[in-house]
Amino acid sequence: MVEWSDEGIVLAARPHGEGSAVVMLLTRAHGRHAGLVRGAFSGRARGLYQAGNRVTAEWRARLSEHLGNYACELAHGYAAAALDDPLKLAGLTAACAIAEASLPEREPHPRVYDGLVALLDAMARPDLGDAWIAAYVRWEIGVLADLGYGLDLESCAATGVNDDLAYVSPRSGRAVSLAAGEPYRDRLLALPRFLIGRGGGDVDDLFRGLALSGFFLERHVFATHGRQPPPARTRFVERFARDVTVSGGGSSI
């Protein structure tokens, strides 16, 4: 018998047979890991296996390569807190989908896990406004870094200085200054100011951030394996755009 205990975040729960589900968790020490839960959608377990909930989990299997069984207890019900906010619910769903689609199974990524917990904590704070979207962008960039595709936003790729950074090279993932990048601006990605500690965080800056992390996720994580980014992420960005249009903008960090 093989078994372990860990903390985890529910990424997905898919029906399996009558009343059971295959639950995918992002655990801190055991990575993205699946397990069978019997009675996952009935009784006191109802609502526990919603994407985004943080749980304490026990996993048992006869052999380590088997699917095994989960027994979980709720540690924090992030999913229920997001139900009344369609944009936060879309962001939570997108983050879980990105984690499930991008991280290798059973490979520990504790920094990605800790970053996702921090993102969910930010989403749960009503006083932050749309600042959690900036945290979402930082988390996606952290996923890229943990997978070996980190961006270098510390200094200009052309000059080596860190003044007036305004762009990111789509080829190298390195920052480019305003002066050095101006002749090539149509071929460069905009660098959000909040990623380099220069304020920002208005609606346009948040969209730049989502475009930046989304571009590199698609290029390095999904396209290389012949896949598209999860539809949940596309819906999240579309939901943000729709909310901004309805409200007339004005969100800021």
FILUM-45712 format. One record per residue (C-alpha): residue number from 0; residue in three letters; y, x negated, z negated. Coordinates in nm, 2 decimals, decimal comma, always signed. Example, Ala and Ser with C-alpha at 12.3 -4.5 7.8 and 13.67 -1.06 7.14 Angstrom:
// FILUM-45712
   num   residuo        y        x        z
     0       ala    -0,45    -1,23    -0,78
     1       ser    -0,11    -1,37    -0,71
//
This chain:
// FILUM-45712
   num   residuo        y        x        z
     0       met    +0,00    +0,00    +0,00
     1       val    +0,35    -0,12    +0,09
     2       glu    +0,66    +0,02    -0,08
     3       trp    +1,02    -0,05    -0,15
     4       ser    +1,33    +0,11    -0,29
     5       asp    +1,68    +0,08    -0,14
     6       glu    +2,01    +0,26    -0,09
     7       gly    +2,07    +0,41    +0,25
     8       ile    +2,28    +0,64    +0,47
     9       val    +2,12    +0,92    +0,67
    10       leu    +2,17    +0,85    +1,04
    11       ala    +1,95    +1,13    +1,18
    12       ala    +1,67    +1,37    +1,08
    13       arg    +1,45    +1,51    +1,36
    14       pro    +1,20    +1,79    +1,30
    15       his    +0,84    +1,67    +1,31
    16       gly    +0,56    +1,93    +1,28
    17       glu    +0,61    +2,23    +1,05
    18       gly    +0,88    +2,17    +0,79
    19       ser    +0,88    +1,79    +0,81
    20       ala    +1,12    +1,55    +0,96
    21       val    +1,14    +1,19    +1,08
    22       val    +1,44    +1,06    +0,89
    23       met    +1,63    +0,75    +1,01
    24       leu    +1,83    +0,57    +0,74
    25       leu    +2,06    +0,27    +0,76
    26       thr    +1,95    +0,09    +0,44
    27       arg    +2,12    -0,20    +0,29
    28       ala    +1,83    -0,44    +0,26
    29       his    +1,59    -0,31    +0,51
    30       gly    +1,82    -0,22    +0,80
    31       arg    +1,77    +0,08    +1,03
    32       his    +1,44    +0,23    +0,91
    33       ala    +1,26    +0,55    +0,98
    34       gly    +1,02    +0,74    +0,75
    35       leu    +0,85    +1,08    +0,74
    36       val    +0,99    +1,34    +0,49
    37       arg    +0,77    +1,65    +0,42
    38       gly    +0,96    +1,97    +0,35
    39       ala    +1,28    +1,80    +0,46
    40       phe    +1,45    +2,13    +0,55
    41       ser    +1,33    +2,36    +0,27
    42       gly    +1,39    +2,41    -0,10
    43       arg    +1,60    +2,16    -0,29
    44       ala    +1,59    +1,92    +0,00
    45       arg    +1,80    +2,15    +0,22
    46       gly    +2,12    +1,98    +0,31
    47       leu    +2,01    +1,64    +0,17
    48       tyr    +1,92    +1,49    +0,51
    49       gln    +2,25    +1,55    +0,68
    50       ala    +2,39    +1,26    +0,88
    51       gly    +2,63    +1,06    +0,67
    52       asn    +2,49    +1,14    +0,33
    53       arg    +2,42    +0,84    +0,11
    54       val    +2,09    +0,84    -0,07
    55       thr    +1,86    +0,64    -0,29
    56       ala    +1,53    +0,60    -0,10
    57       glu    +1,17    +0,51    -0,18
    58       trp    +0,95    +0,42    +0,12
    59       arg    +0,57    +0,40    +0,11
    60       ala    +0,31    +0,33    +0,38
    61       arg    -0,04    +0,20    +0,39
    62       leu    +0,06    -0,08    +0,62
    63       ser    +0,41    -0,22    +0,69
    64       glu    +0,40    -0,13    +1,06
    65       his    +0,33    +0,24    +0,99
    66       leu    +0,60    +0,51    +0,99
    67       gly    +0,55    +0,57    +0,62
    68       asn    +0,70    +0,83    +0,39
    69       tyr    +1,04    +0,87    +0,23
    70       ala    +1,13    +1,02    -0,10
    71       cys    +1,51    +1,04    -0,13
    72       glu    +1,77    +1,15    -0,39
    73       leu    +2,13    +1,23    -0,30
    74       ala    +2,38    +0,97    -0,41
    75       his    +2,69    +1,10    -0,24
    76       gly    +2,73    +1,41    -0,01
    77       tyr    +2,97    +1,28    +0,25
    78       ala    +2,84    +1,53    +0,51
    79       ala    +2,94    +1,84    +0,31
    80       ala    +3,29    +1,69    +0,25
    81       ala    +3,35    +1,66    +0,62
    82       leu    +3,23    +2,01    +0,72
    83       asp    +3,58    +2,16    +0,69
    84       asp    +3,75    +1,89    +0,90
    85       pro    +3,62    +1,89    +1,27
    86       leu    +3,77    +1,55    +1,34
    87       lys    +3,62    +1,38    +1,04
    88       leu    +3,29    +1,54    +1,11
    89       ala    +3,31    +1,41    +1,47
    90       gly    +3,39    +1,06    +1,34
    91       leu    +3,11    +1,07    +1,08
    92       thr    +2,86    +1,18    +1,35
    93       ala    +2,99    +0,92    +1,59
    94       ala    +2,95    +0,64    +1,34
    95       cys    +2,59    +0,74    +1,25
    96       ala    +2,51    +0,76    +1,62
    97       ile    +2,65    +0,42    +1,69
    98       ala    +2,45    +0,27    +1,40
    99       glu    +2,13    +0,43    +1,52
   100       ala    +2,18    +0,33    +1,88
   101       ser    +2,30    -0,02    +1,84
   102       leu    +2,12    -0,18    +1,54
   103       pro    +1,77    -0,32    +1,59
   104       glu    +1,51    -0,13    +1,38
   105       arg    +1,41    -0,29    +1,05
   106       glu    +1,66    -0,58    +1,08
   107       pro    +1,89    -0,60    +0,78
   108       his    +2,26    -0,58    +0,84
   109       pro    +2,42    -0,55    +0,49
   110       arg    +2,77    -0,60    +0,61
   111       val    +2,74    -0,32    +0,86
   112       tyr    +2,60    -0,10    +0,58
   113       asp    +2,88    -0,19    +0,34
   114       gly    +3,13    -0,13    +0,61
   115       leu    +2,99    +0,21    +0,68
   116       val    +3,01    +0,30    +0,31
   117       ala    +3,37    +0,19    +0,30
   118       leu    +3,44    +0,40    +0,61
   119       leu    +3,28    +0,71    +0,46
   120       asp    +3,48    +0,65    +0,14
   121       ala    +3,80    +0,63    +0,34
   122       met    +3,72    +0,95    +0,53
   123       ala    +3,66    +1,13    +0,19
   124       arg    +4,02    +1,05    +0,08
   125       pro    +4,26    +1,32    +0,19
   126       asp    +4,57    +1,11    +0,10
   127       leu    +4,49    +0,86    +0,38
   128       gly    +4,57    +1,09    +0,67
   129       asp    +4,44    +0,94    +0,99
   130       ala    +4,41    +0,59    +0,84
   131       trp    +4,03    +0,64    +0,84
   132       ile    +4,04    +0,61    +1,22
   133       ala    +4,17    +0,26    +1,19
   134       ala    +3,88    +0,19    +0,94
   135       tyr    +3,64    +0,34    +1,20
   136       val    +3,77    +0,09    +1,46
   137       arg    +3,73    -0,20    +1,22
   138       trp    +3,38    -0,09    +1,14
   139       glu    +3,28    -0,08    +1,51
   140       ile    +3,43    -0,43    +1,56
   141       gly    +3,22    -0,54    +1,25
   142       val    +2,91    -0,40    +1,42
   143       leu    +2,99    -0,61    +1,73
   144       ala    +3,04    -0,92    +1,51
   145       asp    +2,71    -0,87    +1,33
   146       leu    +2,53    -0,84    +1,66
   147       gly    +2,68    -1,17    +1,78
   148       tyr    +2,97    -1,03    +1,99
   149       gly    +3,26    -1,08    +1,75
   150       leu    +3,62    -1,07    +1,88
   151       asp    +3,86    -1,36    +1,81
   152       leu    +4,20    -1,20    +1,73
   153       glu    +4,34    -1,50    +1,53
   154       ser    +4,53    -1,68    +1,80
   155       cys    +4,61    -1,67    +2,17
   156       ala    +4,33    -1,79    +2,40
   157       ala    +4,58    -1,95    +2,63
   158       thr    +4,83    -2,12    +2,40
   159       gly    +4,65    -2,14    +2,06
   160       val    +4,95    -1,98    +1,87
   161       asn    +4,93    -1,66    +1,68
   162       asp    +5,28    -1,52    +1,76
   163       asp    +5,33    -1,21    +1,96
   164       leu    +4,97    -1,13    +2,02
   165       ala    +4,95    -0,83    +2,24
   166       tyr    +4,64    -0,83    +2,45
   167       val    +4,26    -0,90    +2,44
   168       ser    +4,07    -1,06    +2,72
   169       pro    +3,79    -0,83    +2,84
   170       arg    +3,59    -1,14    +2,94
   171       ser    +3,61    -1,35    +2,63
   172       gly    +3,71    -1,10    +2,36
   173       arg    +4,00    -1,34    +2,25
   174       ala    +4,35    -1,24    +2,18
   175       val    +4,63    -1,32    +2,43
   176       ser    +5,00    -1,35    +2,35
   177       leu    +5,26    -1,12    +2,52
   178       ala    +5,41    -1,40    +2,72
   179       ala    +5,08    -1,56    +2,83
   180       gly    +4,93    -1,22    +2,92
   181       glu    +5,22    -1,05    +3,09
   182       pro    +5,13    -1,17    +3,44
   183       tyr    +4,78    -1,03    +3,39
   184       arg    +4,85    -0,73    +3,18
   185       asp    +4,68    -0,49    +3,42
   186       arg    +4,35    -0,68    +3,36
   187       leu    +4,38    -0,71    +2,99
   188       leu    +4,31    -0,47    +2,70
   189       ala    +4,59    -0,37    +2,46
   190       leu    +4,56    -0,52    +2,11
   191       pro    +4,62    -0,26    +1,84
   192       arg    +4,88    -0,39    +1,59
   193       phe    +4,68    -0,27    +1,28
   194       leu    +4,40    -0,52    +1,37
   195       ile    +4,64    -0,82    +1,32
   196       gly    +4,83    -0,69    +1,02
   197       arg    +5,14    -0,61    +1,21
   198       gly    +5,18    -0,25    +1,10
   199       gly    +5,11    +0,01    +1,36
   200       gly    +4,86    +0,28    +1,32
   201       asp    +5,05    +0,55    +1,52
   202       val    +4,86    +0,77    +1,75
   203       asp    +4,89    +0,53    +2,05
   204       asp    +4,77    +0,23    +1,84
   205       leu    +4,47    +0,43    +1,71
   206       phe    +4,37    +0,51    +2,07
   207       arg    +4,41    +0,15    +2,17
   208       gly    +4,18    +0,06    +1,89
   209       leu    +3,91    +0,31    +1,99
   210       ala    +3,94    +0,19    +2,35
   211       leu    +3,91    -0,17    +2,25
   212       ser    +3,60    -0,14    +2,03
   213       gly    +3,45    +0,11    +2,27
   214       phe    +3,49    -0,12    +2,57
   215       phe    +3,30    -0,41    +2,40
   216       leu    +3,03    -0,19    +2,26
   217       glu    +2,96    -0,05    +2,60
   218       arg    +2,97    -0,39    +2,77
   219       his    +2,77    -0,60    +2,52
   220       val    +2,55    -0,35    +2,33
   221       phe    +2,47    -0,06    +2,57
   222       ala    +2,52    -0,17    +2,93
   223       thr    +2,31    -0,48    +2,88
   224       his    +2,01    -0,25    +2,80
   225       gly    +2,09    +0,00    +3,08
   226       arg    +2,22    +0,26    +2,83
   227       gln    +2,53    +0,46    +2,78
   228       pro    +2,72    +0,49    +2,45
   229       pro    +2,61    +0,78    +2,24
   230       pro    +2,77    +1,11    +2,35
   231       ala    +2,88    +1,17    +1,99
   232       arg    +3,13    +0,88    +2,02
   233       thr    +3,27    +1,03    +2,34
   234       arg    +3,31    +1,37    +2,17
   235       phe    +3,49    +1,20    +1,88
   236       val    +3,75    +1,04    +2,10
   237       glu    +3,79    +1,36    +2,29
   238       arg    +3,83    +1,56    +1,97
   239       phe    +4,10    +1,32    +1,85
   240       ala    +4,29    +1,35    +2,18
   241       arg    +4,26    +1,73    +2,16
   242       asp    +4,39    +1,74    +1,80
   243       val    +4,68    +1,51    +1,89
   244       thr    +4,77    +1,74    +2,18
   245       val    +4,77    +2,05    +1,96
   246       ser    +4,96    +1,89    +1,68
   247       gly    +5,21    +1,71    +1,91
   248       gly    +5,12    +1,36    +1,77
   249       gly    +5,29    +1,20    +1,48
   250       ser    +4,99    +1,07    +1,29
   251       ser    +5,03    +0,73    +1,14
   252       ile    +4,89    +0,49    +0,88
//
